């Protein structure tokens, strides 16, 4: 009984705690992930805004269907109407959708403009190259280039990597090398795929970004994370048999931690991650569930 209550309490905390819901999917999640970028804040607002149109329209159509079925069934209306035109109805069903689309189009175009307008002077530029089935990252415009591959973390390597906590490093989402970036900095992402590879997609739900990685083409997007943490995404374009095993992990840290990691990552990548994890993983930010 105590175990059941503890598990129930932990589930409720995961569902409603903004910190836990911001970095990864949670069981029984009904809404979008908690936003951590300005663009994702707008996306979530627009998602809720559209519900004020979708729900009434759905209920109206359902009510009309029920009314037509009951009012004009064969037993109640043996002689059907032969009316072929009704000016009032035609005006209403033309102007109504036009007004609804207008109220949806204006905020939609504003959101698209914000997403597609690249900042003039980004603080960090990173190139992400997709290959079956991993992501390769290169930090651009630096005297000492930093680049590495990011693979799905196998369960057998968790202990060696110091990532045994599956609440923080979930199965099928945790990677061996996360993309490390500073908080409250504008990041420009250049996304492509290896020349002889297939189409992939770089998607990070909490950041509100999703962009195709196409061989021979360089796409770009941007974000500015406003909260430190470990965030997870996945390849979102069917790319082969291991499509489901191509996660994306981004670790957002303070600027000082980022600069310290960057200074040592070029010569000692494992050591740089160990120091960073020691600094960022120390505070327990997960809900403990009693198992015994």
C-alpha positions in Angstrom: 0.0 0.0 0.0 2.8 2.4 0.9 4.6 1.6 -2.3 1.5 2.3 -4.3 0.9 5.6 -2.6 4.6 6.6 -3.1 4.4 5.7 -6.8 1.1 7.6 -7.2 2.6 10.7 -5.5 5.7 10.6 -7.6 3.6 10.3 -10.8 1.5 13.4 -9.8 4.7 15.3 -9.1 6.2 14.4 -12.4 3.0 15.4 -14.2 2.7 18.9 -12.6 6.3 19.8 -11.8 7.5 22.3 -14.4 11.2 21.3 -13.8 10.6 17.7 -14.5 8.4 18.2 -17.5 10.7 20.7 -19.2 13.5 18.4 -20.2 11.9 15.1 -21.3 8.5 13.4 -21.9 6.7 12.2 -18.9 4.0 9.4 -18.5 0.5 10.4 -19.4 1.6 13.8 -20.7 -1.3 15.6 -22.3 0.2 19.0 -23.2 3.4 20.1 -24.9 6.6 20.1 -22.9 7.3 23.1 -20.7 8.8 25.8 -22.9 12.4 27.0 -22.1 12.8 29.3 -25.2 10.9 32.4 -26.3 9.8 30.6 -29.5 8.5 27.6 -27.5 6.5 30.0 -25.3 4.8 31.4 -28.4 4.2 27.9 -29.8 2.5 26.7 -26.6 0.4 29.9 -26.4 -0.7 29.4 -30.0 -1.5 25.8 -29.3 -3.8 26.8 -26.5 -5.2 29.7 -28.5 -6.3 27.4 -31.4 -8.3 25.3 -28.9 -10.7 28.2 -28.4 -11.7 27.7 -32.1 -11.3 23.9 -32.5 -13.4 22.9 -29.5 -16.5 25.1 -30.4 -16.3 24.1 -34.1 -16.1 20.4 -33.2 -19.1 20.7 -30.9 -21.1 22.7 -33.4 -20.5 20.2 -36.2 -21.4 17.3 -33.8 -24.6 19.1 -32.8 -25.5 19.8 -36.4 -25.0 16.1 -37.3 -27.2 15.0 -34.4 -29.9 17.5 -35.3 -29.9 16.5 -39.0 -30.0 12.8 -38.1 -32.9 13.3 -35.7 -34.9 16.0 -37.5 -34.6 14.7 -41.0 -34.7 11.0 -40.5 -36.9 9.1 -43.0 -39.6 8.3 -40.4 -40.0 11.9 -39.3 -39.6 13.5 -42.7 -41.0 11.1 -45.4 -41.0 13.8 -48.0 -37.6 15.4 -48.2 -37.2 19.1 -48.9 -36.3 20.0 -52.5 -34.7 23.4 -51.6 -31.6 23.8 -53.6 -30.3 27.2 -52.5 -30.4 29.2 -49.3 -28.6 32.6 -49.5 -28.4 33.1 -45.7 -26.8 29.7 -45.1 -24.3 30.1 -48.0 -23.2 33.5 -46.6 -22.8 32.2 -43.1 -20.8 29.1 -44.1 -18.5 31.3 -46.3 -17.9 34.2 -43.9 -17.6 32.0 -40.8 -14.6 30.0 -42.0 -13.0 33.1 -43.4 -13.2 34.9 -40.1 -11.8 31.8 -38.2 -8.9 31.5 -40.6 -8.2 35.2 -40.3 -7.9 34.9 -36.5 -5.7 31.9 -36.9 -3.5 33.2 -39.7 -2.4 36.5 -38.1 -0.7 34.9 -35.0 0.4 32.0 -37.1 2.3 34.2 -39.5 3.8 36.2 -36.6 5.1 33.0 -35.1 6.6 31.8 -38.4 8.3 35.1 -38.8 9.8 34.9 -35.3 11.0 31.3 -36.0 12.5 32.0 -39.5 14.1 35.4 -38.7 17.7 34.6 -37.8 19.5 36.7 -35.2 22.2 38.9 -36.8 24.8 38.2 -34.2 24.4 34.8 -32.5 26.6 34.1 -29.5 27.3 30.5 -30.5 27.2 28.6 -33.8 27.0 24.8 -33.9 26.9 22.6 -36.9 25.0 19.3 -36.5 25.5 16.6 -39.1 23.2 13.6 -39.1 24.4 10.1 -40.1 22.8 6.7 -39.8 22.5 6.7 -36.7 24.3 9.4 -34.8 24.7 13.2 -34.6 28.1 14.9 -35.1 28.6 18.4 -33.6 31.1 21.0 -34.5 31.5 24.4 -32.7 32.1 27.0 -35.4 34.3 30.1 -35.4 36.7 29.1 -32.6 40.5 29.2 -32.5 40.6 25.6 -31.1 37.9 23.7 -32.9 35.7 21.4 -30.8 33.8 18.5 -32.4 32.5 15.1 -31.4 30.0 12.4 -32.2 26.9 11.7 -30.1 25.6 8.2 -29.9 22.7 6.6 -28.0 24.0 5.5 -24.5 23.8 1.7 -24.2 22.6 0.3 -20.8 25.9 -1.6 -20.4 27.8 1.7 -20.5 25.8 3.6 -18.0 27.9 2.9 -15.0 31.1 3.7 -16.7 29.7 7.0 -18.0 28.3 7.9 -14.5 24.7 8.0 -15.9 22.9 5.3 -14.0 20.1 7.6 -12.9 17.4 6.8 -15.5 15.2 9.7 -14.3 17.8 12.2 -15.4 19.3 10.0 -18.2 16.3 8.1 -19.5 16.6 4.9 -21.5 16.6 5.4 -25.3 17.1 9.2 -24.9 20.4 9.5 -23.0 23.6 9.8 -25.1 27.3 9.4 -24.5 28.2 13.0 -25.3 25.6 15.8 -24.9 25.7 19.1 -26.8 26.7 21.6 -24.2 25.5 25.2 -24.6 25.2 28.3 -22.3 22.0 29.6 -20.8 20.5 32.9 -22.1 22.7 32.9 -25.2 21.5 32.9 -28.8 22.5 29.7 -30.5 22.6 29.3 -34.3 22.2 25.7 -35.4 23.4 24.7 -38.9 21.9 21.3 -39.7 22.8 18.9 -42.5 23.3 15.2 -43.2 26.3 13.3 -44.5 26.5 13.6 -48.3 25.8 9.9 -48.9 23.2 9.5 -46.2 19.4 10.0 -46.0 17.2 12.7 -44.7 17.0 13.2 -40.9 15.4 15.9 -38.7 16.8 17.7 -35.7 14.0 18.2 -33.2 14.0 19.5 -29.6 10.4 19.9 -28.3 11.2 22.0 -25.3 13.1 24.5 -27.5 10.4 24.6 -30.2 12.7 23.7 -33.0 12.5 21.0 -35.7 14.4 21.2 -39.0 15.3 18.7 -41.7 18.9 17.5 -42.1 19.2 17.0 -45.8 22.3 15.6 -47.6 24.0 18.4 -49.6 21.9 21.1 -48.0 22.7 23.3 -45.0 19.5 24.4 -43.1 19.6 26.7 -40.1 17.5 27.5 -37.1 18.1 29.2 -33.7 17.1 29.2 -30.1 17.9 30.8 -26.7 17.4 28.6 -23.7 16.3 30.5 -20.7 16.7 27.7 -18.1 19.6 25.4 -17.2 19.0 21.7 -17.5 19.3 18.6 -19.6 16.9 18.5 -22.6 16.1 15.6 -24.9 14.8 15.4 -28.5 15.0 12.8 -31.3 15.5 12.5 -35.0 12.0 13.2 -36.4 12.3 11.9 -39.9 12.1 8.2 -40.7 15.7 7.4 -41.6 16.1 3.6 -41.4 15.9 0.7 -39.1 17.6 2.5 -36.2 15.6 5.7 -36.5 14.2 5.2 -33.0 17.7 5.0 -31.6 19.0 8.4 -32.7 18.3 10.8 -29.7 19.4 14.4 -29.2 20.6 15.6 -25.8 21.4 19.3 -25.0 22.9 20.3 -21.7 22.3 23.9 -20.9 24.7 25.3 -18.3 25.9 28.6 -16.9 28.2 30.7 -19.1 31.2 30.0 -16.7 30.5 26.3 -16.8 30.3 26.4 -20.6 33.5 28.3 -21.0 35.3 25.9 -18.6 33.9 22.9 -20.5 34.8 24.4 -23.9 38.4 25.1 -22.8 39.1 21.5 -22.0 36.8 19.7 -24.4 39.2 20.0 -27.4 42.0 18.1 -25.7 40.2 16.0 -23.1 36.5 15.5 -23.9 35.8 12.7 -21.4 37.5 14.7 -18.6 35.5 17.9 -19.6 32.3 15.9 -19.3 33.2 14.4 -15.9 33.9 17.9 -14.5 30.7 19.3 -15.9 28.6 16.4 -14.6 30.1 16.8 -11.2 29.1 20.4 -11.1 25.6 20.0 -12.7 24.4 16.6 -11.5 25.1 17.1 -7.8 21.7 18.6 -6.8 19.2 15.8 -7.0 16.3 17.1 -9.2 14.3 13.9 -9.5 11.4 12.3 -7.6 12.4 9.2 -5.6 10.0 6.3 -5.7 10.2 3.8 -2.9 10.7 0.3 -4.4 10.7 -1.6 -1.2 
